[in-house]
Amino acid sequence: MYEILNAAQTARVIGCGPQKVRERIKRGIWTFGSVVTAKQSGNTENSYEINKGALAEWLKIPVEEVERRVTGK
């Protein structure tokens, strides 16, 4: 399993929508991830990188639980 999650995976773990994840990371409300701007990546849209370990710490759950929620197993 990767150490970096995207907004959709993170939303699945938290139990919210991906747009909420993107907005709160962009505004600096949630600090477990970062924005990679379109200009930085050479893409047409921003992307979001969420550190799985930081997310687990923020939620106060083990990393294995984050992985379970991402995979749905």
C-alpha positions in Angstrom: 0.0 0.0 0.0 1.2 3.5 -0.8 2.2 6.0 1.8 0.5 8.8 0.0 -3.3 8.9 -0.5 -5.4 11.0 -2.8 -8.5 13.1 -1.9 -11.0 10.4 -2.8 -9.1 7.7 -0.7 -8.8 10.1 2.2 -12.5 11.0 2.0 -13.3 7.3 2.3 -11.2 7.0 5.4 -12.7 10.1 7.1 -16.3 9.6 5.9 -16.8 12.8 3.9 -16.7 13.9 0.3 -13.4 14.4 -1.6 -14.2 18.1 -2.2 -14.3 18.7 1.5 -10.9 17.1 1.8 -9.5 19.2 -1.0 -10.9 22.5 0.3 -9.8 22.0 3.9 -6.3 21.1 2.9 -6.1 24.0 0.5 -7.2 26.4 3.3 -4.8 24.9 5.8 -7.5 23.7 8.1 -6.3 20.1 7.8 -2.6 19.7 7.9 -2.1 16.1 7.1 -1.8 16.7 3.4 -0.6 19.2 0.9 -1.6 20.8 -2.4 0.5 20.2 -5.5 -0.5 23.0 -7.8 -1.1 22.5 -11.5 1.9 24.8 -12.2 4.2 22.7 -10.0 3.1 19.4 -11.5 2.7 20.5 -15.1 -0.9 19.3 -15.1 -4.1 21.2 -15.7 -5.5 20.7 -12.2 -4.2 20.8 -8.7 -3.6 17.5 -7.0 -3.6 16.6 -3.3 -1.2 14.4 -1.5 -2.2 13.1 1.9 0.4 11.3 4.1 -1.2 8.1 5.4 0.8 8.2 8.7 -0.1 11.8 9.4 -3.8 11.1 8.6 -3.8 8.1 11.0 -2.2 10.2 13.7 -4.7 13.0 13.2 -7.6 10.5 13.4 -5.9 8.8 16.3 -6.2 5.4 14.7 -3.6 2.9 13.6 -2.2 3.0 10.0 -3.6 -0.5 9.5 -7.1 0.9 10.1 -6.5 3.6 7.5 -5.5 0.9 5.0 -8.6 -1.2 5.9 -10.9 1.8 5.3 -9.2 2.6 2.0 -9.5 -0.9 0.7 -12.9 -1.6 2.2 -11.7 -4.9 3.7 
